[in-house]
Structure formats: structure tokens, C-alpha cells
Amino acid sequence: KIAYKGTEAIEKAVGEYKDIIMNETLADSLEVKEVQGEEFDLNGEITKIGIEKV
């Protein structure tokens, strides 16, 4: 499972590439929500990403 919370630009980009991201990471879900994850700077867009093993 992958959960993330980012800016509107990040949410739009992830939405466009959701299938590719899930395929490359072997995730069974990819959702936008408040997350207790690590914070990353993705091209100036601050994003929190959490990964949970299922």
C-alpha cells in the first residue's frame, strides 16, 4: 500500500501516472490521505509518502 499527501500538482501527476506507479512499485493501492510517512521534495513540491507492507 502506498499513501501520499502532497500539493495539487503532485496529486494531479500521480493521478495521471497511477497505473505506472503501481506497476513499478508492485503496490496494490495508491491513495491520497494524511499519512505518517517521510517528507520528500519532488521538484519543489513537498510531499509525504507512506508505504505499508500487505
PyMOL Python script that loads the backbone (N, CA, C, O; Angstrom):
from pymol import cmd

cmd.read_pdbstr("""\
ATOM      1  N   LYS A   1       0.835  -1.175   0.000  1.00  0.00           N
ATOM      2  CA  LYS A   1       0.000   0.000   0.000  1.00  0.00           C
ATOM      3  C   LYS A   1       0.879   1.237   0.000  1.00  0.00           C
ATOM      4  O   LYS A   1       1.877   1.307   0.718  1.00  0.00           O
ATOM      5  N   ILE A   2       0.502   2.201  -0.804  1.00  0.00           N
ATOM      6  CA  ILE A   2       1.183   3.484  -0.798  1.00  0.00           C
ATOM      7  C   ILE A   2       0.140   4.561  -0.548  1.00  0.00           C
ATOM      8  O   ILE A   2      -0.908   4.592  -1.192  1.00  0.00           O
ATOM      9  N   ALA A   3       0.440   5.433   0.389  1.00  0.00           N
ATOM     10  CA  ALA A   3      -0.415   6.582   0.659  1.00  0.00           C
ATOM     11  C   ALA A   3       0.459   7.821   0.572  1.00  0.00           C
ATOM     12  O   ALA A   3       1.643   7.785   0.908  1.00  0.00           O
ATOM     13  N   TYR A   4      -0.130   8.909   0.122  1.00  0.00           N
ATOM     14  CA  TYR A   4       0.635  10.139  -0.001  1.00  0.00           C
ATOM     15  C   TYR A   4      -0.266  11.341   0.212  1.00  0.00           C
ATOM     16  O   TYR A   4      -1.485  11.264   0.063  1.00  0.00           O
ATOM     17  N   LYS A   5       0.357  12.441   0.560  1.00  0.00           N
ATOM     18  CA  LYS A   5      -0.344  13.717   0.678  1.00  0.00           C
ATOM     19  C   LYS A   5       0.607  14.776   0.156  1.00  0.00           C
ATOM     20  O   LYS A   5       1.692  14.979   0.701  1.00  0.00           O
ATOM     21  N   GLY A   6       0.193  15.444  -0.898  1.00  0.00           N
ATOM     22  CA  GLY A   6       1.052  16.453  -1.498  1.00  0.00           C
ATOM     23  C   GLY A   6       0.253  17.622  -2.018  1.00  0.00           C
ATOM     24  O   GLY A   6      -0.928  17.782  -1.709  1.00  0.00           O
ATOM     25  N   THR A   7       0.903  18.420  -2.796  1.00  0.00           N
ATOM     26  CA  THR A   7       0.259  19.589  -3.380  1.00  0.00           C
ATOM     27  C   THR A   7      -0.704  19.152  -4.482  1.00  0.00           C
ATOM     28  O   THR A   7      -0.736  17.987  -4.880  1.00  0.00           O
ATOM     29  N   GLU A   8      -1.474  20.100  -4.954  1.00  0.00           N
ATOM     30  CA  GLU A   8      -2.416  19.821  -6.039  1.00  0.00           C
ATOM     31  C   GLU A   8      -1.676  19.313  -7.282  1.00  0.00           C
ATOM     32  O   GLU A   8      -2.163  18.422  -7.978  1.00  0.00           O
ATOM     33  N   ALA A   9      -0.505  19.882  -7.554  1.00  0.00           N
ATOM     34  CA  ALA A   9       0.281  19.454  -8.719  1.00  0.00           C
ATOM     35  C   ALA A   9       0.717  17.995  -8.580  1.00  0.00           C
ATOM     36  O   ALA A   9       0.677  17.241  -9.552  1.00  0.00           O
ATOM     37  N   ILE A  10       1.128  17.598  -7.388  1.00  0.00           N
ATOM     38  CA  ILE A  10       1.541  16.209  -7.150  1.00  0.00           C
ATOM     39  C   ILE A  10       0.348  15.279  -7.293  1.00  0.00           C
ATOM     40  O   ILE A  10       0.456  14.226  -7.921  1.00  0.00           O
ATOM     41  N   GLU A  11      -0.786  15.654  -6.721  1.00  0.00           N
ATOM     42  CA  GLU A  11      -1.976  14.806  -6.815  1.00  0.00           C
ATOM     43  C   GLU A  11      -2.407  14.628  -8.266  1.00  0.00           C
ATOM     44  O   GLU A  11      -2.832  13.541  -8.656  1.00  0.00           O
ATOM     45  N   LYS A  12      -2.301  15.680  -9.064  1.00  0.00           N
ATOM     46  CA  LYS A  12      -2.651  15.589 -10.480  1.00  0.00           C
ATOM     47  C   LYS A  12      -1.677  14.661 -11.215  1.00  0.00           C
ATOM     48  O   LYS A  12      -2.101  13.810 -11.998  1.00  0.00           O
ATOM     49  N   ALA A  13      -0.382  14.826 -10.965  1.00  0.00           N
ATOM     50  CA  ALA A  13       0.627  14.000 -11.630  1.00  0.00           C
ATOM     51  C   ALA A  13       0.482  12.530 -11.249  1.00  0.00           C
ATOM     52  O   ALA A  13       0.549  11.654 -12.111  1.00  0.00           O
ATOM     53  N   VAL A  14       0.284  12.260  -9.969  1.00  0.00           N
ATOM     54  CA  VAL A  14       0.118  10.871  -9.526  1.00  0.00           C
ATOM     55  C   VAL A  14      -1.145  10.280 -10.142  1.00  0.00           C
ATOM     56  O   VAL A  14      -1.153   9.117 -10.546  1.00  0.00           O
ATOM     57  N   GLY A  15      -2.197  11.063 -10.215  1.00  0.00           N
ATOM     58  CA  GLY A  15      -3.429  10.591 -10.846  1.00  0.00           C
ATOM     59  C   GLY A  15      -3.218  10.194 -12.299  1.00  0.00           C
ATOM     60  O   GLY A  15      -3.758   9.188 -12.758  1.00  0.00           O
ATOM     61  N   GLU A  16      -2.429  10.987 -13.022  1.00  0.00           N
ATOM     62  CA  GLU A  16      -2.152  10.695 -14.428  1.00  0.00           C
ATOM     63  C   GLU A  16      -1.309   9.436 -14.602  1.00  0.00           C
ATOM     64  O   GLU A  16      -1.484   8.699 -15.572  1.00  0.00           O
ATOM     65  N   TYR A  17      -0.397   9.189 -13.668  1.00  0.00           N
ATOM     66  CA  TYR A  17       0.543   8.074 -13.798  1.00  0.00           C
ATOM     67  C   TYR A  17       0.306   6.963 -12.781  1.00  0.00           C
ATOM     68  O   TYR A  17       1.199   6.157 -12.522  1.00  0.00           O
ATOM     69  N   LYS A  18      -0.882   6.917 -12.208  1.00  0.00           N
ATOM     70  CA  LYS A  18      -1.198   5.960 -11.147  1.00  0.00           C
ATOM     71  C   LYS A  18      -0.898   4.518 -11.555  1.00  0.00           C
ATOM     72  O   LYS A  18      -0.254   3.789 -10.799  1.00  0.00           O
ATOM     73  N   ASP A  19      -1.347   4.098 -12.723  1.00  0.00           N
ATOM     74  CA  ASP A  19      -1.135   2.710 -13.153  1.00  0.00           C
ATOM     75  C   ASP A  19       0.348   2.383 -13.274  1.00  0.00           C
ATOM     76  O   ASP A  19       0.781   1.305 -12.866  1.00  0.00           O
ATOM     77  N   ILE A  20       1.118   3.295 -13.824  1.00  0.00           N
ATOM     78  CA  ILE A  20       2.561   3.068 -13.976  1.00  0.00           C
ATOM     79  C   ILE A  20       3.228   2.991 -12.607  1.00  0.00           C
ATOM     80  O   ILE A  20       4.040   2.100 -12.359  1.00  0.00           O
ATOM     81  N   ILE A  21       2.887   3.922 -11.719  1.00  0.00           N
ATOM     82  CA  ILE A  21       3.477   3.932 -10.373  1.00  0.00           C
ATOM     83  C   ILE A  21       3.158   2.632  -9.646  1.00  0.00           C
ATOM     84  O   ILE A  21       4.040   2.026  -9.039  1.00  0.00           O
ATOM     85  N   MET A  22       1.901   2.203  -9.703  1.00  0.00           N
ATOM     86  CA  MET A  22       1.507   0.970  -9.016  1.00  0.00           C
ATOM     87  C   MET A  22       2.212  -0.241  -9.612  1.00  0.00           C
ATOM     88  O   MET A  22       2.627  -1.135  -8.874  1.00  0.00           O
ATOM     89  N   ASN A  23       2.354  -0.286 -10.920  1.00  0.00           N
ATOM     90  CA  ASN A  23       3.025  -1.405 -11.576  1.00  0.00           C
ATOM     91  C   ASN A  23       4.513  -1.452 -11.204  1.00  0.00           C
ATOM     92  O   ASN A  23       5.043  -2.517 -10.890  1.00  0.00           O
ATOM     93  N   GLU A  24       5.168  -0.314 -11.240  1.00  0.00           N
ATOM     94  CA  GLU A  24       6.606  -0.263 -10.954  1.00  0.00           C
ATOM     95  C   GLU A  24       6.929  -0.537  -9.486  1.00  0.00           C
ATOM     96  O   GLU A  24       8.000  -1.059  -9.179  1.00  0.00           O
ATOM     97  N   THR A  25       6.020  -0.193  -8.582  1.00  0.00           N
ATOM     98  CA  THR A  25       6.271  -0.377  -7.149  1.00  0.00           C
ATOM     99  C   THR A  25       5.599  -1.629  -6.587  1.00  0.00           C
ATOM    100  O   THR A  25       5.773  -1.952  -5.412  1.00  0.00           O
ATOM    101  N   LEU A  26       4.837  -2.329  -7.418  1.00  0.00           N
ATOM    102  CA  LEU A  26       4.087  -3.514  -7.011  1.00  0.00           C
ATOM    103  C   LEU A  26       3.077  -3.197  -5.904  1.00  0.00           C
ATOM    104  O   LEU A  26       2.780  -4.046  -5.064  1.00  0.00           O
ATOM    105  N   ALA A  27       2.559  -1.981  -5.912  1.00  0.00           N
ATOM    106  CA  ALA A  27       1.570  -1.564  -4.911  1.00  0.00           C
ATOM    107  C   ALA A  27       0.197  -2.113  -5.273  1.00  0.00           C
ATOM    108  O   ALA A  27      -0.158  -2.188  -6.449  1.00  0.00           O
ATOM    109  N   ASP A  28      -0.572  -2.495  -4.258  1.00  0.00           N
ATOM    110  CA  ASP A  28      -1.945  -2.945  -4.520  1.00  0.00           C
ATOM    111  C   ASP A  28      -2.938  -1.807  -4.345  1.00  0.00           C
ATOM    112  O   ASP A  28      -4.102  -1.934  -4.725  1.00  0.00           O
ATOM    113  N   SER A  29      -2.481  -0.680  -3.764  1.00  0.00           N
ATOM    114  CA  SER A  29      -3.320   0.515  -3.690  1.00  0.00           C
ATOM    115  C   SER A  29      -2.426   1.749  -3.622  1.00  0.00           C
ATOM    116  O   SER A  29      -1.292   1.701  -3.145  1.00  0.00           O
ATOM    117  N   LEU A  30      -2.971   2.838  -4.111  1.00  0.00           N
ATOM    118  CA  LEU A  30      -2.278   4.125  -4.110  1.00  0.00           C
ATOM    119  C   LEU A  30      -3.341   5.170  -3.816  1.00  0.00           C
ATOM    120  O   LEU A  30      -4.205   5.441  -4.651  1.00  0.00           O
ATOM    121  N   GLU A  31      -3.276   5.755  -2.627  1.00  0.00           N
ATOM    122  CA  GLU A  31      -4.353   6.654  -2.234  1.00  0.00           C
ATOM    123  C   GLU A  31      -3.840   7.952  -1.626  1.00  0.00           C
ATOM    124  O   GLU A  31      -2.760   8.006  -1.039  1.00  0.00           O
ATOM    125  N   VAL A  32      -4.646   8.990  -1.783  1.00  0.00           N
ATOM    126  CA  VAL A  32      -4.359  10.299  -1.202  1.00  0.00           C
ATOM    127  C   VAL A  32      -5.005  10.349   0.173  1.00  0.00           C
ATOM    128  O   VAL A  32      -6.218  10.182   0.305  1.00  0.00           O
ATOM    129  N   LYS A  33      -4.193  10.580   1.193  1.00  0.00           N
ATOM    130  CA  LYS A  33      -4.715  10.735   2.549  1.00  0.00           C
ATOM    131  C   LYS A  33      -3.608  11.253   3.448  1.00  0.00           C
ATOM    132  O   LYS A  33      -2.431  11.217   3.089  1.00  0.00           O
ATOM    133  N   GLU A  34      -3.998  11.733   4.617  1.00  0.00           N
ATOM    134  CA  GLU A  34      -2.995  12.138   5.604  1.00  0.00           C
ATOM    135  C   GLU A  34      -2.177  10.900   5.948  1.00  0.00           C
ATOM    136  O   GLU A  34      -2.728   9.819   6.157  1.00  0.00           O
ATOM    137  N   VAL A  35      -0.874  11.063   6.005  1.00  0.00           N
ATOM    138  CA  VAL A  35      -0.013   9.902   6.148  1.00  0.00           C
ATOM    139  C   VAL A  35       1.097  10.177   7.157  1.00  0.00           C
ATOM    140  O   VAL A  35       1.590  11.300   7.264  1.00  0.00           O
ATOM    141  N   GLN A  36       1.478   9.148   7.886  1.00  0.00           N
ATOM    142  CA  GLN A  36       2.603   9.195   8.812  1.00  0.00           C
ATOM    143  C   GLN A  36       3.830   8.688   8.070  1.00  0.00           C
ATOM    144  O   GLN A  36       4.373   7.633   8.398  1.00  0.00           O
ATOM    145  N   GLY A  37       4.254   9.431   7.092  1.00  0.00           N
ATOM    146  CA  GLY A  37       5.373   8.973   6.279  1.00  0.00           C
ATOM    147  C   GLY A  37       6.489   9.988   6.238  1.00  0.00           C
ATOM    148  O   GLY A  37       6.473  10.997   6.942  1.00  0.00           O
ATOM    149  N   GLU A  38       7.451   9.694   5.401  1.00  0.00           N
ATOM    150  CA  GLU A  38       8.594  10.571   5.222  1.00  0.00           C
ATOM    151  C   GLU A  38       8.239  11.691   4.250  1.00  0.00           C
ATOM    152  O   GLU A  38       7.468  11.489   3.312  1.00  0.00           O
ATOM    153  N   GLU A  39       8.803  12.864   4.478  1.00  0.00           N
ATOM    154  CA  GLU A  39       8.538  14.017   3.630  1.00  0.00           C
ATOM    155  C   GLU A  39       9.626  14.122   2.563  1.00  0.00           C
ATOM    156  O   GLU A  39      10.814  13.990   2.860  1.00  0.00           O
ATOM    157  N   PHE A  40       9.211  14.359   1.327  1.00  0.00           N
ATOM    158  CA  PHE A  40      10.123  14.478   0.200  1.00  0.00           C
ATOM    159  C   PHE A  40       9.877  15.785  -0.539  1.00  0.00           C
ATOM    160  O   PHE A  40       8.756  16.294  -0.564  1.00  0.00           O
ATOM    161  N   ASP A  41      10.933  16.324  -1.140  1.00  0.00           N
ATOM    162  CA  ASP A  41      10.833  17.492  -2.009  1.00  0.00           C
ATOM    163  C   ASP A  41      10.918  16.969  -3.440  1.00  0.00           C
ATOM    164  O   ASP A  41      11.989  16.579  -3.904  1.00  0.00           O
ATOM    165  N   LEU A  42       9.782  16.964  -4.134  1.00  0.00           N
ATOM    166  CA  LEU A  42       9.724  16.477  -5.510  1.00  0.00           C
ATOM    167  C   LEU A  42       9.637  17.680  -6.440  1.00  0.00           C
ATOM    168  O   LEU A  42       8.553  18.202  -6.701  1.00  0.00           O
ATOM    169  N   ASN A  43      10.788  18.110  -6.935  1.00  0.00           N
ATOM    170  CA  ASN A  43      10.856  19.292  -7.814  1.00  0.00           C
ATOM    171  C   ASN A  43      10.194  20.508  -7.180  1.00  0.00           C
ATOM    172  O   ASN A  43       9.460  21.238  -7.846  1.00  0.00           O
ATOM    173  N   GLY A  44      10.451  20.723  -5.902  1.00  0.00           N
ATOM    174  CA  GLY A  44       9.912  21.880  -5.203  1.00  0.00           C
ATOM    175  C   GLY A  44       8.536  21.673  -4.598  1.00  0.00           C
ATOM    176  O   GLY A  44       8.011  22.572  -3.942  1.00  0.00           O
ATOM    177  N   GLU A  45       7.948  20.517  -4.804  1.00  0.00           N
ATOM    178  CA  GLU A  45       6.624  20.197  -4.261  1.00  0.00           C
ATOM    179  C   GLU A  45       6.815  19.268  -3.061  1.00  0.00           C
ATOM    180  O   GLU A  45       7.265  18.133  -3.215  1.00  0.00           O
ATOM    181  N   ILE A  46       6.470  19.753  -1.869  1.00  0.00           N
ATOM    182  CA  ILE A  46       6.640  18.946  -0.656  1.00  0.00           C
ATOM    183  C   ILE A  46       5.529  17.899  -0.584  1.00  0.00           C
ATOM    184  O   ILE A  46       4.344  18.218  -0.684  1.00  0.00           O
ATOM    185  N   THR A  47       5.940  16.651  -0.410  1.00  0.00           N
ATOM    186  CA  THR A  47       5.010  15.520  -0.423  1.00  0.00           C
ATOM    187  C   THR A  47       5.383  14.536   0.674  1.00  0.00           C
ATOM    188  O   THR A  47       6.560  14.230   0.861  1.00  0.00           O
ATOM    189  N   LYS A  48       4.390  14.040   1.398  1.00  0.00           N
ATOM    190  CA  LYS A  48       4.610  12.970   2.373  1.00  0.00           C
ATOM    191  C   LYS A  48       4.183  11.663   1.735  1.00  0.00           C
ATOM    192  O   LYS A  48       3.119  11.574   1.124  1.00  0.00           O
ATOM    193  N   ILE A  49       5.028  10.646   1.884  1.00  0.00           N
ATOM    194  CA  ILE A  49       4.740   9.335   1.304  1.00  0.00           C
ATOM    195  C   ILE A  49       4.902   8.279   2.385  1.00  0.00           C
ATOM    196  O   ILE A  49       5.903   8.252   3.101  1.00  0.00           O
ATOM    197  N   GLY A  50       3.906   7.412   2.495  1.00  0.00           N
ATOM    198  CA  GLY A  50       3.959   6.303   3.433  1.00  0.00           C
ATOM    199  C   GLY A  50       3.763   4.992   2.692  1.00  0.00           C
ATOM    200  O   GLY A  50       2.914   4.891   1.806  1.00  0.00           O
ATOM    201  N   ILE A  51       4.543   3.999   3.053  1.00  0.00           N
ATOM    202  CA  ILE A  51       4.457   2.682   2.419  1.00  0.00           C
ATOM    203  C   ILE A  51       4.184   1.652   3.501  1.00  0.00           C
ATOM    204  O   ILE A  51       4.844   1.636   4.540  1.00  0.00           O
ATOM    205  N   GLU A  52       3.210   0.797   3.248  1.00  0.00           N
ATOM    206  CA  GLU A  52       2.836  -0.244   4.201  1.00  0.00           C
ATOM    207  C   GLU A  52       2.856  -1.594   3.492  1.00  0.00           C
ATOM    208  O   GLU A  52       2.256  -1.757   2.430  1.00  0.00           O
ATOM    209  N   LYS A  53       3.546  -2.549   4.082  1.00  0.00           N
ATOM    210  CA  LYS A  53       3.587  -3.894   3.523  1.00  0.00           C
ATOM    211  C   LYS A  53       2.261  -4.598   3.799  1.00  0.00           C
ATOM    212  O   LYS A  53       1.728  -4.520   4.906  1.00  0.00           O
ATOM    213  N   VAL A  54       1.732  -5.284   2.786  1.00  0.00           N
ATOM    214  CA  VAL A  54       0.473  -6.022   2.955  1.00  0.00           C
ATOM    215  C   VAL A  54       0.683  -7.494   2.712  1.00  0.00           C
ATOM    216  O   VAL A  54      -0.262  -8.277   2.809  1.00  0.00           O
TER     217      VAL A  54
END
""", "prot")
cmd.dss("prot")
cmd.show_as("cartoon", "prot")
cmd.util.cbc("prot")
cmd.orient("prot")
